[in-house]
Amino acid sequence: MNVLGRTAPEARGPVARLGTYRAADGSDGAAVGLDLDRPHAALVVGKRGYGKSHTLGVLAEEAARASGVAPVIVDPMGEFGGLADGPVSARVADGPTVSAGTVPPSAWPAIFDLSTTGPVGALLWEAARETETLAEMATVVAAADVDDGVRRAARNHLHLADSWDVFAPDGLDAAALLSGEATVLDCSALADPAASALVRGITAGLYDACVDRRPDRLPWLLLDEAHVFFDGVAATALETVLTRGRSPGVSLVAATQRPGSLPAVAISQSDLVIAHRLTAAADVEALVNATPTYLSGTLRDRLPSDPGGAVVVDDVTESVHGVQVRRRETPHGGDDPRASDGADQGSSRAVPQSGHSPSTTGTGAAQSGQ
């Protein structure tokens, strides 16, 4: 098996079974894998229905099996809970929380779109600098020598943060996330600001833990709908992992339908890009602008048109490959509901459906809905 992202094909270490090479006529070729031994920054892109989230699920399955790897999957749409029901070691954290202290003081104003130099933002910064919990922050705010309106505004922002239910003194920490099995963070019930604050704490905690001491298992953070988090308070921590995460051993796999909405660093710093079908001009242009010089022709011309097909740009070996991503082995939640599903169940004249249920067979990307 050829291993993408690895300069020495004969080198040892865990490998993700990605799929097969795809010949020019669309037929499958030899097996192809992806290196899990060393830290990587990877980007998975594709329009809805062509395999983006499916590919992220395949990588999550493989990382969950790999020795020395601790995958953490950020699941904003509730699509990856099936990892805990398949032949891999995984758990789902419903209603995940982190300690308020994992979010740096400087980030608290940004959580609420406040200026760090404004009176309310500055008060929240100071409260976070002196404490570790929301309750303690509220105490500092209540005792602050500031205008009543500033105190009231800061208190209301903390009440809002408390209502998100993502901050708890006994929330997930790096030690728990690096314990071994894959962890799926189900963020489907969270608003974007709450999910972004959670991801900021998780990302910063994993990075700091690896900087302080090399853990027994290296974290792989797999992030779906990445454009949402790069547009929120999590952006700074994510960009730190992209630019400095390799040395301490933190990997990031960012998946999105909208690469055109990502900051340039998210593409330029990715040493592996897995591109499924894209049609929006801004999204294609964002990838084309980052096209390496060793890519013959244009990336636009090489993007696949079939679900599950992908072009992989491997900057480690400076090569480009056409692949067909393998089928999932765990149930997925990426299928769109259909009106005909309910009608078929209640009608004796329903048209029989061919094939198997995607929730039980681990279907390919053509059926994944993502």
Order of alpha helices (4+ residues) and beta strands (2+ residues): beta-beta-beta-beta-alpha-beta-beta-alpha-alpha-alpha-alpha-alpha-beta-alpha-beta-alpha-alpha-beta-alpha-beta-alpha-alpha-beta-beta-alpha-alpha-alpha
